[in-house]
Amino acid sequence: MSVSGGVILIEGASPLRMLTIQALQAARCECVAVNDLTEAEAEAKRERPLMLMLDCSSFMPADEGTLSQLQEMRRRVGAPLVLLANLETPTEFIESLSQVGADDCLLKPLRPHQLQPRLAVVSTPRPPVNPISLGRLGPKVVSIVHGRQSFAWRTGELFEHSGYHVLYSSIEDEHVPRDESGIDLHIFCTESREELARALRLRQPAGLRPGARGFLLCAGGPGELVSSPGGGLMAGFDITQVFPEHIVQKANAWFSKSSDALRPESRVPFFCPVEYREAGNIFGTWNSCYSYDLSPGGIFLRTLVPARPGSAVELKIHLTTHRTELLGSGVVAWANTYADRKAFSYPIGMGVQFLGMSPKGLSLLRELCGVDPTERKPG
C-alpha cells in the first residue's frame, strides 16, 4: 500500500468484489481487499490506510462482538470508515454501523466521481480545524462552561446540529484555551448563583471583552451578575424556567441565523442511504451519503464531502425499509468537512433544510418524525 493513497476494502469474496476493486483502481487508488476484520486489522498494522471501506452485505447481520471489533479497529487505525450499501441494506444495519463510527456511505455500484473527492480529502494533510481562524466567514463558535452537565450537553448538542462549533469545559478545567478572543458566544451554565459567580471569577476575571456575547444560566437567574465588568453583552436565564431549545433560538436570533428552520430540537434518529446533487442541473451526477437524523424542517447527513453552505440541492432519500424513496429539494444550512477536530465538537457532514416535497412525501415525513411540521415552535 503506497503512502500517496490506499484503501483497505473489507468485502467477502464474491464476483462483485472485483467490480469494487476495479472502481477504486479507476480512481487511481491502491486497494488491498480482505475478507474479514481480522485480516483488515493485520493489514492496517503493516501500514496505516487512508480509508477503511466496508461492504454492508458481506457483514449482515453483524453480532455485537463484530461491531465492537470494528469500532475498536476504527478507533485504533484513525482512518475514516466508509460504508458500501445498496437499496436493500436495512436501515437498522446502517444505524448499527453509524454507532461504531461510520463516516460516510456510498451506494453500489461505485462510481469514480464519488470516490475521487473522498480520496482527495483523506489524502491531503489537514491541520486541526480551528473555526476561530476562519473569521466571520467560518462557523460561529460557542464556549460552554458547565457545572450542570446534562443541561450543558443537551444545549451543546443542539448548537452542533444548528451548525455551530462547540468547545466544552467544566468550571475547573485547566486545559481550556486561554485565548478566547475568537469565541462568538460564551455560555456559563451552573446549579447556583454562587457557583456562577465563582465560574466568572475563574474564567472571565476582567469580564467579557468588548463586542463579546454571553449567556448566564443558573437556578433563580444570575441577577446582578449580568452587569459584570467588561464591554460584552450579557443575557441571563433562570435554568429552571428555560429549555436548551430556547437558548439555541436566542443565539440564532442574536446572530441572525436561520438554523431554527432545521428544527434540530425535533429531530429523531433516522438512518438510510441518501443521494443529492446540485439543484436545477438535470445532467448533474448524484452523490451519496447517509442520514443520521431527521426533523420536520430538514435532514442531517453524514459525508466526508458535504456541499457548500447555501447550496441548493435535490434529494433522493431511500427508505429501504419502506421500499420507497422521498424526493425533495433543500438548501445546505451548514457543512463540516472531514478533518482533525482538535478541541472543538461538531458533526461531520451537513444539515439540509427542506424547501420542497410532494404532499405524499410530507405526509410520510410527518409519520417518520412523529411531529407535525406545521405546529408552532416554542417561543
N, C-alpha and C positions, 0 to 999 in steps of 0.2 A: 504494500500500500504506500503510495507516494505522499510526500509531505504536502504537495500542492493540492491534493484533494483525494478523499477516499470515503467510501460508504460501506458499512457492514450491512448487507442485506440478510435479514433473518426470515427465511421463507422455506417451507418444506419442499423437498424435491418433487418436482412436477414439470410437465411440459411448459406450463405457464411461467415458470420461474425464468426461463431463458428469455422470454419477451421482456420481463422486467430488467434483466441484465443488459439486453440489447438497447433498451431505452436509456439506461444510465450511461452506457458506452457512447450512445449517440449524443449525449450531453457532455461528452468528453470528461467523464468521471470514472475514476478507477473504482472497481467494485469487488468486494470479497463476499461471496454468497456462502451462508452457513445454514444448517438445518434446524438448529435449536439454540437456546440461550446459553447452554454450556459451551458450545463451540464459539458463540459470539463473544463470550467473556474471555476465552482463551485468545482469540484473535485481537481483542481490544487491549489485552495485556502486552502483546507483541508491539503494537503501535496504535496510538490513540486515533480513532477515526474522526472525521469531520461531522459525520452524521450516522445515526442508527436508523435503519428503515425496517419496519416490522409489518409483515403481511398478516392482516387480521384473520383471513380464512385459514391460515396454517395453524392458528393457536386457539381456535374456538372449539369448545368452551375452555377457558383457562381457569384452573383452580387457584385457590388463594396462595398456594406455595409458588406457583409460576408467576403470578402477579408481583409477589414480594421479591422474587428473584429479579424480575425485570426492573422494578423500582430501584433496587439496590445497585444494579448494573448501571442504570441511567444516572444515578447519583455519583457513582464512582468514576464513570467514564467522563461525564461532564459534557458530552455531545448532545445536541438536540435529538429528540425521538420523533420520527415522522411515521404515521400510520399509512398503510396501503389498504384501502377499503373498496367496497363495491356497493351497489344499491341493494344488496341482500344482507349487508352487515347489520346485525341487530344493534339498536341504539344502546341497549344495556351493556354490550361489549365495548362500544366506544366510550361509554361512561366509565367503565372499569379501567380502561387504558388511560383515560384522562386523569384519573385519580392517582395513577402511578407516574405521571409526568409527561404525557404525550404533548408535544408542542405544535403539531400540525397534522393534517390528513390530506392525502392525495387519492383521488379516485382512479381506479384502474380501468382501462389500460393507461399506463404512464405516458405523458406527452412531454417532449423536450422543453417546450416553452414554459412548463410548470417547474421542471427540475432546475433549469439554468439559474433563475433568480435566487432560488433557495441555496443552491450550491455557492453562488457568489456571496450571499450573506454570511454563510457559516465559514467560508474560506478566507474572508477578508479580516485581518486583525482589527478588532474594535476595542477602543479603550472603554473602561466602565462609563456607563451613561450617567452624566450629571446634568439633570434638566436645568439647573441654575445657569450653566454655561450657555444655554440656548437663548437666554434673554427673553424678550417679550414674545418672540415667535414660538417658543417652546411651551410645553405644558405647564400649567400652574402647579406650584409646589406647596404642599401643606405639611407643616410640622405638628404632630400630635404628641404632646407631653401628657402622660396619663398617670393617674393614681387609681382611677376607676377603669379597670382594664376592659371589661366586657363592653361597656358603652363606647369606649375609645375604639376598640377593634371593629365594632359594627359600623361606627361612623367612618372609620378609615376605609373599610371595605366599600361603602357606598361612594366615597370620594374616588377610590381607584376605578370603580366601574362607571364613573362620570368623566373619566379622562384625566384626573389629577394624578400626580406622583406624590407619594406619601412617605414621610420619614417618621417612624415610630420611636419613642423613647420613654422610659419611665422617669420620674422626677429625679432620682438619684443616678441616672445613667451617666457614667463618666466618658462614654465613647461617642457621645453626640458631637457633631462638628461644632467648633466654636464660632466659625464664621457663618452666620445665618443671614447674611445680607441679601441672598437671593431667594429667601423663602417668602412666598406671597401671603401666606396666612398661617398665623401661629394659633394653635388651639391648646388650651390648658383645661384638662378635664379631671376633676378631683372629687373626693367624697364631701369635703367640708371647706368652709371659707378659710379656716386656719391653714389647712393643707395647701389651698390655692395660694395664699399669701406667701407661704414658705417656698412653693414652686417658683413664684415670680421673683423672689429674692435670689434664688439659686440660679435661675436661668435667664432672667432679664433684670439684673440689678439696676440698670440705668433706664429701664422702661423700653418700650418698643421704639425703634428708630423712626425718624420722620418718614411718613409715607407707608409704613408697615401697617398691617391689619391683624387684629386678634379677636378670638372668641374666648371668653372666660366662662367656665361651667362648673357649678358646684351646687350642693343642696342648699336651697334657700336663696340662691343667686349670689353674685360676687359683691353686691353693694358698692361701697366707695372704691373698691379695687379697680373698677373700670376707669377711674380717673388717675391711674398711676402715672408717674413721671415719664417723660419721653414725648415724642411727637407723633406716635402711632394712633390709629383709630381702633378703639376697643368697643366690643359689644358683649353684654353679659346675659346669661341664661340660668334659670333655675333648672338643674339637671333632672329634678323630679317632675317637671312640667313640660319637658320637650322630648322629642324623639330624635334619633340620629338623622332621620329623613328631613326634619326641619332645619337642622344645622347645614346639611348639604344644600338645601334650597336657598337658605340665606346666603351662603357663599356664592352660589350661582348667580344670585341677584346682584351681589356686590361686584362680581367680575363680568356681569352681563353675558354669562354663558348660557347656552341653550340646552345644556345637558339634561335638564329636567324632562325634556321631551322623550328621553330614553326610558324614563320610569325605572331606574335601577332598583328602587325600593320595592317594586312589584315583580322583580324577576324571579323566575323559577328555573331549576336545573333542566337543561334541555340539550340532548346530545344527538347529533345527526350530521351526515355529510351535507355540506352547503357549497354551491358554486356561485361565483359572482363575476361580473365583467363590467367594463365601463358602460354607463347608460347611453343609449342613443346610437351605439355603434353595432349595427346588426351583423357586421362582419368581424367583430371583436372576438377574441378567444376567451373561453371560460377558464377561470382559475378555481381551484378547490381548497377547502379548509374544513373545519368542523365547528359546530356551535356548542357552547357550554352553558349558556344562559339565554333565556328568552323573557321578554317583558311585553306588555301591550304596546309599548312605544318603540321597541327596537329589539335587535338581536346582537349577542356578543359572540364574536368569532375568534377562534384560536388559529393563528397562522404566523409563520416566520416572516412573511412578506405582505403586510397589510397595505391596502390602498391609502393614498394620501388623505388626511383630514380635509373635508369639504368636497371630496369627490362624490359624484352621483354614480350609483351602481345599480345594476339589475341583479336580482337574487333568484336562485333556484334552491329551495330548502327541501331536501329529500327526506320525507318522513318514511323511513324504511319499515317501521312497524306497521304504519297505516297503508303501506304500498301506494303512496301518492306523493305529490310534491306541491309546495306552495310557491307560486310565482309572485314576485313583488318588486318594488323599487325602493331605494333608500339613499341616504347621504351619510358618509362616514363622519361621525361626530368626533371621534378620537382614534388615534392609532399609535401603537407602541411596537417598534421593530425589535428583532432579536438582538440582544447584546447583554454584556455583563451589567447587572442592575445595581451593583455597588450596594449602598445602604438604602436606596430608595425602593419602595414597593409599588408595583403596578403589574397588571396582567399583560402578557404578550398577545398581540392580536389587534382587534379593532371593535369598536362599538358602532353599529349601523342603525340610524334612526329610520323607521319606516316612513315612506312617503306615499306609497300606493299599493293596493292589493285588492283583489276581487272580493265581492261580498261573501262568496263561499270561503275564500281564504281567511277573511276577517272573522267569520263565524268559527272556523276551526282554530284560529289563533286564540279567540276568547276561551274556547274549550280547553286548549292546552295550558293557558296561563291561569285559568280559574279566576280571572279578573276581568271585569267589564272595562274595555279601554276607553269608554266614553264617560266613566264616572269622574267626578271631581276629585282632584288631589287634595290632601290636607293642606290648609293654608299656613 
